[in-house]
């Protein structure tokens, strides 16, 4: 029976111990999944040591895989067929479900190894979908399918088409299209677990080092501690961000209020409505300048929309120019200054989500 091993850098790894396997082998699927196969007479500890020795190779393979989709790169025949099998299992059922949900009618659904576009709709409302959709997160797969289903009503990209697509995506057409074209297609967001503690503390160490290098007096006193991170995880407020299957960032999104926000000096909060708060964003050194912090804030807004919350608050150090600039670009209003329990000051921001 297959087991899942949570590697601090590689994420979930499928362990397969078989009598029919004669040696330890490691493979990376086109979807980024890692499989470690080894004989029954080989201990799991030995197999995991092999995995650790090959960790950099796995990261390199995932990076190559992330660059292949839609670029005409060198997928092997076996990899393409594996994606095709998965696509045939997932995509037709997805089309049927979304068509029922939104009242669309369509003809046949075919799966092709198309690299130039994700999908198309013929004049007879037959849908052709690229098997490379399986390299995308599920919500972007659904966006592409809805895009093509909307073409069964409007066989063009007219204003009416975009109005319909925006309606069936809950007003998120532009946001999802941005994700489809940007780094978000390679990101996976999930709740953190106790097994992620080591990886999260590694991200925290990266952030502490970066702050020190920028002469920012933030997180230089040992904050956040393991106990704080474990508390975040236990309250289901910690999130992990994987880039191409590798843990690359973490953050906290909470809807429980923030005691240090009760008092604020300056203009004051935009309102006193229920709000989400984002804390403890940490990005791996090698993933800086990739736009991950921006995607984290976008994702936090998505969490708000799911809960019917229209307000989001965040605070940061006054010398953290990069974060303050990002918040300004994303429509956050500077509301004043709050005081942490440690006595340190932080600049406070508030955004009302449209």
Number of C-alpha atoms within 10 A of each C-alpha: 6 12 12 13 16 13 19 16 19 26 19 18 19 18 20 19 21 16 9 9 14 13 14 17 15 20 14 18 14 24 21 20 17 21 20 23 21 24 18 15 12 14 11 17 9 12 21 17 11 15 22 15 11 12 16 13 14 22 18 11 17 24 16 15 20 21 12 17 21 17 10 12 12 12 13 10 9 10 15 16 14 15 22 20 13 14 22 16 11 14 22 17 13 16 21 15 12 16 17 11 10 13 9 16 14 19 12 12 18 16 19 16 19 17 17 11 12 20 21 17 22 15 9 10 20 17 23 20 25 23 26 25 28 19 22 19 17 14 12 19 22 18 19 21 27 23 24 26 26 27 24 22 15 15 15 12 11 9 10 13 18 17 14 19 22 19 13 17 16 10 14 15 19 13 12 19 14 13 16 19 9 14 15 23 21 17 21 18 17 11 15 23 17 12 13 23 17 14 21 29 17 19 21 26 21 17 21 22 16 16 17 14 9 12 11 17 15 20 18 14 9 11 14 15 13 15 10 11 25 18 14 20 19 13 10 15 19 24 22 23 23 20 22 24 24 22 25 26 26 28 25 22 25 21 16 11 13 14 9 11 18 10 12 17 13 13 10 18 21 15 11 8 12 13 21 24 20 20 17 20 18 25 26 20 15 9 13 13 9 12 13 22 20 16 17 24 20 15 15 20 23 15 16 21 15 10 11 11 18 17 21 24 22 22 24 20 18 16 16 16 13 8 16 20 11 15 21 13 11 13 13 20 17 21 20 17 22 23 17 12 9 6 8 11 15 19 21 26 24 24 23 17 14 8
